[in-house]
């Protein structure tokens, strides 16, 4: 190594691999004599020498270089050092209490092993994703901090922990009840906003940057859109939020397909398997269109008109949004199989078992566990029995099994055909006779049982706390109770009842972000924007352990070594101007 190339183990995987195989010499209390050949190279090449040091335990003792002649020390040079756990070098806030969980990791506002003189006046918050418990969050935060620092950031770093792991199975590291944690994400949002307000007031930071991974993006997006969190730059990483939430327009150049009948996201029983398409007016994703469009007056508007993911988090002009997605996603990904036939919950779980057992069809790349699970949880809304694994048991793509109260004919009273037994042809014929008021009271999709209850976190700005409120789902369909119920439980109804009609923003670009900004705001981590398209000068493009699979997966920003993914962190640092010098 030479001074000019000493840090190349961060940028060159080949150098890192080479150093990783080198022997390590333990420095004892009596010292280690430097080899004569090493000293000769320093003298002859006149380029100095490099000694790489790593610590195996905490210490604040200096590293001392001594020069001896004839058994007498003639010069001593000390390098002050302070080795400690990486968590002593960044701050932490724990928000699990926002939704009733007990804190296991304490907040940290001070830096025992870090000098504030190294930092500029910007704050950088990292919010982890779904299925990450409090202990696992520590690993995510530590790794993100190190990689951002290596990329040149001088911002004040905060790790943010939230409760996105309820129902997690400890040994399997699997959290089946996704929608419940979506509700927790909404509930955490106002407390995150509250923390950012306090951070700005107490530390006089000049700007606040936030990066969120996976479902953590719902926490941040809600904080901005619903609670006006003062965030200057927002970096969306593998966002597990429907892209239409940021760009709700239909048609070319947008994320929502113009023709519902040929869309690939609905459960295929509704638009492919039965020969014809059930009228989109009857779908849960379009139920909001049966109500007058919002005028902006909460006193007169029907809140059920807002039960849609479209433009749920329409970008705010006060925040710069950046979407870091991956066309190689597995968790947020999709393929032709789900387009042709949506599997049942049993089918999804059996596929996961095959993946776990490494069962792969000839000629196919082995998929990681969790493949397409975000798409499946959207397609299985309304299709499961308990609503506690992947999908839900009301709304979505389930059919209304109850006998409707009136005939679809213009005259007479009597039982209608149960939608479960109604073919698309029958539904098409009956649809003109189904008034909006009929479908508001008795939807074509699965409405939920009479005793089904819905719970939501409700934030009280006076006491600055959340309270859990629940009520009977049947109130949603009442003429006098529906709007108030939808207003109170909007977040939970979106999580469990209303399916998205677009892929996740972590899988595809969000055109509006670029169009509104007038500059590129969408970056495909699977493409050349983040990493080279092929090996350059012997520096591998992707780890050898992946074989011929070069896809960027859902957690690769952490799981893959820094030399391969450094482009992501360098781009975040550049877009956020995080490397500006400390004052």
Secondary structure, 3 states (H helix, E strand, C coil): CCHHHCCHHHCCHHHHHHHHCCCCCCCCCCCCCCCHHHHHHHHHHCCCCCCCCCCCCCECCCEEEEEEECCEEEEEEEECCCECCHHHHCEEEECHHHHCCCCCCCCECCCCCCCHHHCCCEEEEEECCCCCCHHHHHHHHHHHHHHHHHCCCCCEEEEEECCCCCCEECCCCEECCHHHHHHHHHHHHHHHHHHHHHHHHHHCCCEEEEEEECCHHHHHHHHHHHHCCCCCEEEEECCCCEHHHCCCCECCCCCECCCHHHCCCCCHHHHCCCCCCCCHHHCHHHHHHHCCCCCCCCCCCCHHHHCCCCCCCCCCCCCEEEEEECCCCCCCCCCHHHHHCCCCHHHHHHHHHHHHCCCCCCCCCCCCCCCCHHHHHHHCCCCCCCCCCCCCCCEEEEECCCCCCCCCCCCCCCCCCCHHHCCHHHHHHHHCCCCHHHHHHCCCEECCCCCCEEEEEEEECCCCEEEEEEEEHHHHHCCCCHHHHHHHCHHHHHHHCCCCCCCECCCCCCHHHHHHHCCCCEEECCCCCCCCCCCECCECCCCHHHCCCCCCCCCHHHHCCHHHHHHHHHHHHHHCCCCCCCC
